[in-house]
Amino acid sequence: MPEPAEIRRFRVGQPAGPHRQPPSAGLVAYFFPVTLELTVPVEDVRSEVKVVLTRLSRFGLSGGPGKVDTPDGEHAVIIRLWYWVKEQVPGLLDRLLSGEGAELRLTDHDFDRLSKIVPEKVGYDPDSWFPVHVRASLPRQVFISCSQVAEEEIALGKEIEARVCALPGFRGYFAQNQDSLAGVTDHILRSLYESVALICVMHHRGQVVGREGRMLLRGSVWIEQEIAIAALMEQVLDQRIVVRLYCEKGIAVEGLRRQIMVHPVSFEKPQDVLEDLTRWLPLLSALVAGKESSISTEDEHRLIEQGIGEYPILGSANRFLDRYSTIPPAAKRRIHRAIVSGHRTNYGRSPEELTEDHLKKLYPDK
């Protein structure tokens, strides 16, 4: 794979679309071809960026009533999305160089900004080349889960998203209600899986009577489920995610929250949440850095393949991984397990123990 410094410039072409995304009738996709020109004398790299839109977003980007599904309205959508994709490409170079492409979705913040852009002033030209001046990083995503029954709750979620987006290096994703299985999969589960942090705001959702006749105040079932998914990511999939939980005063601690170490911040009014975020958000970069692996997915897969190949010679995944002192312990445990499992698949049984306790002795957390 070419090094980042070998990329001279890129071009974002005219997209194909909109194409409906079954089974949901409310989602469409645009496919933008992206060409990367390298400094070395080899063929240009061609890849693709897929942008998934809800019908409501497409309606807004087309210019409003009477514009959607008309040639002028569709042209406005394409220009605005082209401009946005062009902004995102410098942070997507790893994925584009690998040939796997990238899939993007607009946040509310992205939509609000793009809907205000005047298409005629964008300078839309699918044949233009743009230099790669700086190796940019794709903003890290923060999943925002906030109750959405009352207008005040929705406004709070959008304000949190705006504050996260204003934080350098981060983008907020405010989880909107979805009414289809495809919407839940594409916009909730996948976005949560791709996030480095989760901010939850849980409001009162009624009273229930406990086993001993005691009245309990419950919070949102949706948010309880998203906390459970975050726990799965952290404790089973070994994918680190920072969690900040706000609970309206009086909500009972139930279900999985009894078992996991997520200490809620109590609040009585929306301003309490925003005041705490003012203090907490500046710490997010350090919190995420402490949890993120310093090894990319591509490098991890490469090391697994190399380790499986060398295992018959070394006789131990630990001897192979000892060469790499900068790889975090959690990543080493994943790689070790994958190498031994791959060896067993290819060459038969191995005496190595793969329990979590054994691996933590080999690669203890610092």
N, C-alpha and C positions, 0 to 999 in steps of 0.2 A: 504494500500500500504506500502511495507517495506521502512524503512528509508534508506538513502544512505549508512550510516555506516554499514548496515547489509549485504552489497554486498561484498563478499570475492574475487571473481574472475569471469572472463567471458571467453567465447569461441566463436570464429567466425568460423562457419562450411563451408563446400564446397557449393557453390551457385548453384541454379537452373537457367538455362538460357543459352544463351540469348533468351528472349521472345519478339517478336515484340509488339509494343504498338500502336494498331490501334487508329485512322484512319491514322496515319502518318507512312509511310514506312521507314522513316529515324531514328526512335527511337527504341531502344531495352532496355530491363530491365534485371538485374540480381538480384536474391533474395537470400540474405545471412542469413541463420539461426543463431541466436545469443542465447546463453544459459548463464544465470546469476545464479551463485551459491551463496546462501545466508549463513550468519553465523548462522542463526536460523535453527533448524531442521525441515524444510519444504521442499516441492518439489521444484526443480529448476524452475526458470522462463524462459520460452521459447518465443522468439519473432523473429522479422524479420526486416532486413534492405534492402530496395529496392533501387538499384542504377540505374538511368536512364542515358543512353548514346546516343549521336548522332552517326550516322554511321561513321562520320569523326573521332570522338574521339576513337571509337572502332578500326578503321583502324590504328590510331597512336599508341595506346597501344598494338596492336598486333605485332608491329615491322616494319610496313611499307609495301611496295609493295611485293606481293607474299606471305604474311603471313596471312592476314585477311581470315577468314573462313577455315583455315587449323588447324589441331589439335595442332601443336606447337604454332601458333599464338593465338588461343583461350586460350591455357593454360597460355600464357604470360599475356593476358588480365585479366584472373581470378586472377593470382598471384598479379598483380599490384593493382587490385581493393580490393582484400582481405587485402592486407597491408594497404590500405587507410581506409577501413571500420574499421579495428582494431584500427587505430588512432582516429577515430571519436566516437567510442562506449562510452568512459568515459563522453563525453558531451551529450550523448543521453539517459542516464540512466532513467530519468523520463518517457520518452516516451516508452522505452522498458519495464520498470516495469509495466506500465499500460496495456501492451498487445496490444497497438495500433500500435506498430512498428514505423518505420521512413522511409521517402523517401529522398534520397540525389541526388544531381547533381554536376558534376565537374565544377568548374570555370576554366577559362583559366590558372590561376596560379596553380591550382591542377593538371591539365592535363600536363602542362610543367614539373612540378616536377616529376609526376609519369612516364612520358615517358622516363625520364633519369635514372630511377631505373633499375638495372640489376636483372631480375627475379631470377636468380640462387643464388643471395646473400640475398634474402629476408628471407629465412628460412620458406617457406610456409609449414604449418602443421595445417590442420583444426581440429586436435584432441588436439592441445595445449591449455592450460589454461593460462590466463594472469591476474595478480593481479590488483586490483583496489587500487592504493596507495593514490591517491588524487581525491577529488571530482572536476572534471574539468567542465568547462562551455563550451557549444557549442559556437563557435565564432559568434558574432552578424554580420548579413549580411548588407552590404552597396551596394545598387543597383546603378550601374554606367551607365548612359545613355549619349552616346556621338555619334555625327554624324559619319557616316561610309561610306561616298561616296568616299573620297580621302584616300590614304594610310596614309597620315599625320594624318588624323582624327582618323583612326583605331589605329595607333601607340600611339596617345595621350590617347585613352580609355584604352589600355592595360597598359600603364605606370601608369595611375591613379589606375587601379586595383592592380598592383604590390605594389604601395605605401600604399594602404588600407590594403592589406594582410600583410604588414610589421608592421602594427600597432597592438600591443598586444591586443588580445580579439576581433579582427574584421577580416572579410573576405570580399573581394570585389567580386561582381558579375557584369561582363561587359556584358551588354545586347547585344547579337549578333542578326543580322537580322534573322527573321524566315519567311519561305515561306509557312507555312501551319497553319490551325486553331489550330491543336494540338500543334504545336511549340509555337505559341503565348500564348496559355493557360498554357502549362507546363513550359515554360522557360521565359516568360515575365510577365504575370499577376500574376502567383503564386509566382514567385521570388520577384516581387515588393511588394506583400501583406506580404511576410515573412521578409521584410527588415525593419531595424530601421532607415535607413538614405537613402537619394537619392541625388546623385551628377549628375547634368545635365550640359552638355556642348553643347551649341546651336550655330551652324555655319550659315552663310548666305545661303539661299536657293532661291534666286531670288527676283525680284521686282514685285510688283503688284500696280495697280492704285486704290487709295482710292476713296471714294464717292465724295470728293471735288476736284478730279483730282490730288491729292498729291501722289507722288511716295513713296511707303513703301518697306522696306527690310524685308522679312520674314525669320523665322527660320524653323527648322525641324518640320513637322507635328507630327511625332512620339513622339518627345520630348514634344511638347505641350500636347499631349494626356496623356503622363506619368505624367506630372505635374498635369493635371486634376484628374487623378486617385489618386495621393497622396493627393490632396485637399479633395477628397471624403473620403479617409481613415481617415484624420485628423478631418474633420468637421462634417461628417455624421456617420461614423463607430466608432468614438472616439478612433481610433488607432493612436497613436502618431508616427510621422515620421519627422526626421530632414531633411531639404532640403537646398542644396547649389546649386545655379544656376549661370552658367557662360554664358553670351551672347556676341557673337562677336559684336564689336562696330557698331552701326547703326541699329541693329535689332529693329523693332517696338514692342511696348507692345500691344498685341492683346488678344482677347478672354477672357478666365478665368483669365489670368495673370493680367488683369485690376482690377479684383475684390478681389484677394487674396494678402495677405501680404508676397510676396516672392520678395525680393529686389535683382536683379541680380548684379553680379560682371562683369564689362565690360572688354573685352580683345581684343587684336589685333593679338597676336601670341600665339602658344601653351605654350611657356615658361612663359607667364603671368599667365596662369592657374596653372601651376606647382609651381610657386613661391608663389601664394596665398595659394595653398593647403599645402605647407610646413609650413605656419603659422597656417592654420585652422585645419588640421588633429589632432594635439595634443590636441585640445579643444573638439574633438568629443566625447570622453568618458563622459565628464561632460555634454555636450549637450544632449546626449542620456539618461544619468542617470536622467536628469531633466524631461524627457518626458516619460520614461518607467514606467509602473505600477509595484509596488512591490509585486503584487499578481499574482500567476500563474493561467493559465486557468483552471487547475484541481481544485484549491482551490476556484476559482470564481464559478465554476459550483456546487461545494459542498455547498457553502454558499447559493446559489440560492435555491437549493433543501431544505436545512435546513430552510431557511427563509419562503418558501412557507408552510412548515409543521407547523411552529410556528405562522404564520400570524393570524389564527383564534383566538389564545390565546392572542397575543399582540395587535392585531388590527391596527398595523402600521409597515411598513418595516423600518421606521426611528428608531423606538425603538429597533428593532433587530440589525441594523447596528451601533447603538451607542456603542455597546460593543467593536467594532473593531476600535480603534483609529489610527492604523498604515496604514489602507487601504487608498489609494489616493482618493481624491474627485471624479475624473472622473470615477474610478472604482466603487465607491459607487453609483454614479448615474446610472450606467449600472445595477448594482445588484438590486438596489431599483426598477427600472423599470421592470426588469425581475421577481422579486418576486410578485409585484402587478399584472402583466399580468398573471403570472402562477396561482395566487389565483383566478383571475376572470375566468380563464379557468376551474379550478377545482371546485370552490364553488359559482360561480355567481358574481354579480357586487360588486364593491368596491367604496367607495366615494373618495378615494385618487386621487389627481390631479397628472398627469404625464407630464405636460409641462416642457420643458427644463428650463424655467425661475424659475418655482417652485422648481425643483430639485437643481438648482444652489443656491437657497436661503437656502435649507436644507444642501447642501454640497458645500460651496463656495470654489473656487480655492484659494490656499494660496498665 
